[in-house]
Amino acid sequence: MTLRECDPAINNQINQKRTRIAQINTILDANRATINEAQREVDMAPNPYYGGIPLLIELIRILKDENEKLIAEKHSLNIEVDMLLSKCGIFMSAWSGYAKLSVKGFSSISATWRVPRVKPTPAPGGVGTIDTFSAVWIGISDALGDNIIQTGTSSDFNLAQEDYYAWYEIYNIFDPNPQHSTKVLIPNTNKAQPVKPEDLMSALISKEGNNMWSITISNKTQNWTFSIPQQYIGNSFNQCFADFIVEVPAVDESPLPNGKRRLAEYGNVTFNNCLVDGMNPKFDPTEAIIMIDDFINPISTPSDPSSDGDGFTVAFGSNKPLSPPP
């Protein structure tokens, strides 16, 4: 698969930001190693005032503060790179799928999909596995990623085992109550809301008026439905995108040594019966979003839309999958 060529000036900006991101990763790795070594010495000391222990404690604090600033800078740089890449086509570092745009904003979105099964990713050197993550979701968001209301399922390979669950999330800079901006796992009390590979999921997010929205996600295979009203403050600007996405969540800021992000090997997933404001979205191939790694290689790729325009498939890797049947 060949990516569209960017203007040389844009390429230069991207390369500069990628270089800085690589520098940040190197500094983060060095700081983490120093923190771990210093922490071991602190833990072995008879008390926090022994010898040079106070200096080590202060060093740990300084490096942790520096890492927080570096991670924030890296996050901003990744957003800037995504925005630059969008001028050459729609390529993003964490999302793949389709997104519809409306200057009037959207008031509802819905779709169905089957939960993908993930495979373990071998650790460098072939000993053990690494933790990898993936999420399938629908949502309504703004153009900058500052506001979003979404619900979906996660398929992770974490702590050497598969992990599947449902969730909803709201991030809203217009809401004065920070507790309203959070990710919430769907309760699974007494296994009432289990999620397993190949389960058929259905999700709907709809505006009910006065900044109140309804989030509903159902597991048709396990026969359960979760629904909750939520506040999501804003206007057409932060409701201008309807997103149907496979994502690598920002669980771990560190990429793999080969530059790939910690995306779980999820195989493929098909979005069907997609609706925006109760209507067929009529997806267009130009609206497809390809997920790329730190070297701008595709790692999660959507198909062309189905012939009826309300579905598509996203596949792990760089190969473009076939469109699903109508």
N, C-alpha and C positions, 0 to 999 in steps of 0.2 A: 504494500500500500504506500503510495507516495503522497506526502502532505503538500498542500499548496504552498508555493514559495512566497515568503514575505518580502516587502520592500526592504532593500539593504539597510536603510536607516532604522527600521523597526527591528530587523535582525540584530543590529548592533546594540540597540537598547536591551533587547532580550538577553543577548550574550553577557552584557555588563551585569544585569540583574542576576543571571544564573551564576556568574562568577562570584558575586557577593554571597549568594545563597550557599555555594560550595564552601566559601570561606567560613561562613557561619556554622555550617555542619562540622567543619574541622575544629573550630573553636569549642563548639558544644561538646564534641567527643572528648577533647582534651580536658575541658572543665569537669565533665562527668567523671573521668578517670581520676582526676585530682581529688574531687569531692569524695569519691568512694574510698580512695586510699587514706585521706585525712579522717574520714568517718571511722574507718577501721581502727586507727590509732586512738581516736577519742573513745571508742567503745571499749578498748582494751585498758585504758587508763584507770587507775584506782578512784580518781575523782576528777571533776571538770576543772580543777585548779592546779592539777599536777603538771609540773614542768612547763613545756610549751603548748599544753593543751588549749589554754584560752586563745592563743594565736591561731591554732588550727580551727577552733570553733568560729572565730571571726573570719578566717579565710573561707570556710564553707559558706558562711552567710553571704560574703561578698560575691563568690562565684555563683551561688544560686540566684542572687539578684541580677547578676550579669546575664545568666542564662535566660531568665524571664524576659529581659529586654531584647536579647538576641532572638528568642522565639517569636516575640511580637514583631520584630523587624522582618524576620523571615516570612511570617504570615502576610505582612503587608506587601513584601516583594512578590510573593506567589500570586497575590491578587493583581498586582500591577502587571505581572507576566501574562496572566490570564486575559487581562484587558487588552494587552498588546497583541496576543495571539488571536483574539477575536477579530482583529482587523485583517487577518490572513485566512479566516475560516473560524469555525467554532471549535476550539480546542481548549480543554480545561485540565487542571492538574488533579482534580478530585471528583469530577462528575462525568458521566456519559449517559446518553439518552436523547430526549427531545425536550424543547422548551418553546412554548407559544408566547408571543408578545402581543399585548393590547394596551394602547395608550389610555383606554377607558378603564383598565383594570378588570380583574376577574372576580366573580363571586362564588364560583364553585368549581371543583375538579373531582374526577373519579376515575377509577380503573380497576382492573383485575390482573393478577399475576400468580404464578406458582413459585413457592419458596425454593430458591436454588440450593443444591447441596454443594458444600465446599470440600476441597481436597487439601491435605497438608502441603505446606511449602517447605522443602528441605532447607535446613540452615546452611550457611556457607561452610564448605568443607564436608557436607553430607552427613554430619552428626546431629541428630535431633531435628526439630522443626522450629520455625519461627512463628510468632503470633501474627495472624493476618485477619483482616476485617473487610466486610462488605455490607452495604445496605441498599435495599430496594424501596423506593418511596415515591409518593406524589406530594406536591405542595404548591403553595402560592407565595411568590417572593418578589423582591425588588431587583433592580439591575446591578446592585453593588454587593448583595449578600448580607446587608445589614438587617434585613427584616425577612422573616420566613415563618410560615405555619405549615407543618408537614406531618405525615404519618406513614409508617411502613414497617418492614421487617428487616432484621439483621441476620446474616449468615456468616459467622466468624469461626476461625480455627484458633482457639485461645487456650493457653496452658495445656497444649498437646491434646485437645479434644474439640469436637464440633460443638457449636453453641448457636441456638436459634431462638429468636424472641421477637415480639412486636413492641412498638413504641410510638409515641408522638412527641413532637418538639415544637417549641415556639421561641423565636428570637425576635425581639421587637424593641428597637431603640426609642420608639415613641411612648412606650409604656413606662410610667414613673415607678412602677412596682417591679423591682428586679426579679422577684419570685415568679413573675409571669413569663420570664424568659428562661426556659429550662427544658431539658430532655427528660421525659418520664417513660419508664418501662411500663408496659401494660401489665397490671397485676396478674400473677399466676398462682394465686392462693389455692392450695389444694389441687393444683394442676388444672384449674378451671379454664385457663387460656393458653393451652400448649401450642407450640409452633414446631412443625416438623418439615423436613425436606419434602418437596412436591405438594405440600398443602396448598389448596386454592384460596387465595386471599382476595378480598374486595375492600376497597377503601373509598371514602367520600369525605370531602371537606367542603362546607358550605357556609356562606354568610347568612346570619339570621337577623341582622340589623343592629344599629347602635353599637358598633364595634364588637358584637358578639358573634362567634362562629361556633359551628358544631363539627366535631371530629368523630368519625365513625370508621372502625376497621373491623372486618369480620373474617373468620376462618371458616370457609364453607365445608372443608373436609372434617374439621374437628367440631363443627356446629356450635360456634360461639361468636358473639358480637360484643364489642366494647364501644361505647359512645359517651362523649363528654362535651359539655359546653365550655368554651374558652374565650377569653378576651384577646383580641388582636387589633390594636389601634393603628389607624393609618388612613391612607387615601389611595387614589389610583396609582400613585407612584410606587408604593410598596406592595401593590397587588397587581403589578403589570406583567408578571411572568407566571405561567402555569407550567409546572415542572414535572416531568416523568423521568425519574433518574435512578441509575445505579451509581453508588458513591463509595469511595474509600474514606471512611470517617477519619477525622483528625484525632485518633486515639493515641498515636505515637508520632511525635514530630520528626523522628529520625528515619531517613530513607534507608533502604538496603544498600549494601556496598556497591551493587551494580546500578544504583540510581533509581531503581524501581520503587514505587511506594508500596506500602504494606497492604496491597489489595489482595483479598483472598481469591483463590482460584475457584471461582463460582460457576464455571461452565458457561451457561447462558440463561437468560430469563426473558420471557415475552410479556409485554404489556398488551392487554386486550381490552376491548369495550371502553376505550378512553373517551371521556367527555369533558368539555370545558363549558361552563354555564349551560349545561344540559344538552350541548350540541356536539356533533362529531368535530374533532379538532382539525380534520383534514391535514394531517402532518405533511410537510414538504421536506424533501431531502436536505434542503439548505438549512433546516432547523436542527439537524442532527448535531450532537455534541460528542466529540471523541476525547476520551481521557488519555493523557500522555504522562510519561515519566519525566524525570529531571533532564533527560537528553532528548526530549521532544519525540520519543517513540510511542506509538499508540499501544495502550495496554488494556483498553476496554472500548469496544467498537460497536456502534449501532448499525442495524440494517437500514435499508430504505423502508418507507412505510408500507403497510399492507395495501392491497389494491383499493380497499374501501376507506383508507386513510385514518382508521382509528386504532391502529396497532403497529408494533414493531418489535424486533428482538435485539437484545444487547448481548454481546459475547465477550468473554475474557480473552484478551490477546489482541493482535493487530489485524486478524482476518475478519473481513466484513461478512456477517452471517446473511443467510437468505431471509427475505421478507416472510413474515408468517402469512398463512392463508387468511382470507377475509372472514 
